[in-house]
């Protein structure tokens, strides 16, 4: 177990009709970008983003302590041939298409959310992440690498006195470098 620095790409929905709690612990931003591109190439995951309001964030851990959490929704755009561009203001807040409207739900050949779920529009869908606009801090110290078991202190860095008091009540978690889906 080590207190290395790393990124945690989190993609998930609260338990209910759909389940996902995926984490990608990575030591480089290039790995995170590749993981997110793979997740967003899957129509089922676009369904979770647009219909279920899935959480999608990049957490930055410096020496095992979470120092920043970045909501990635505002940096994503989805272009589906024949539909307006979809962007997000936050989780569960798509802009450009009303996934809850009567018009969306009463389509004979399937609503856009249904088409995402079935993977029927993946070939005509382009997803873009504006990484240039995302202010991702560089990792400090030694970055995590494949095979590492890392400490994940979920408490955001705050004042020292409050941190010391909470340390007694909240133990550190450990996770293996790479991909984990707690709901799989």
CORPEHU-V126563 format. One record per backbone hydrogen bond with DSSP energy under -0.5 kcal/mol. NH is the residue of the N-H (numbers start at 0). CO is the residue of the C=O. Records with the same first field share a line. If there is no record, write none. Layout:
NH = CO, CO
This chain:
1 = 148
3 = 1
4 = 141
5 = 60
6 = 25
7 = 58
8 = 6, 23
9 = 7, 56
10 = 21
11 = 54
12 = 19
19 = 12
21 = 10
22 = 179
23 = 8
24 = 22, 177
25 = 6, 23
31 = 27
32 = 28
33 = 29
34 = 30
35 = 31
36 = 32
37 = 33
38 = 34
39 = 35
40 = 36, 37
41 = 38
42 = 40
44 = 41
45 = 41
46 = 42
47 = 43
48 = 44
49 = 45
50 = 46
51 = 46
53 = 47
54 = 11
56 = 9
57 = 69
58 = 7, 56
59 = 67
60 = 5, 58
61 = 59, 64
62 = 60
63 = 3
64 = 61
65 = 152
66 = 59
67 = 59
69 = 57
70 = 68
71 = 55
72 = 55
74 = 71
75 = 72
76 = 127
77 = 85
78 = 125
79 = 77
80 = 123
82 = 79
85 = 77
86 = 84, 94
87 = 75
88 = 92
92 = 89
94 = 86
98 = 96
100 = 97
104 = 100
105 = 101
106 = 103
107 = 105
109 = 106
114 = 110
115 = 111
116 = 112
117 = 113
118 = 114, 115
119 = 114
120 = 114
121 = 118
123 = 120
124 = 121
125 = 78
127 = 76
129 = 74, 127
130 = 128
132 = 129
133 = 129, 130
134 = 132
135 = 133
136 = 134
142 = 140
143 = 4
147 = 144
149 = 147, 174
150 = 1
151 = 172
152 = 63, 150
153 = 151
156 = 65
162 = 158
163 = 159
164 = 160
165 = 161
166 = 162
167 = 163, 164
168 = 164, 165
169 = 165
172 = 151
174 = 149
176 = 147
177 = 24
179 = 22
181 = 20, 179
183 = 180
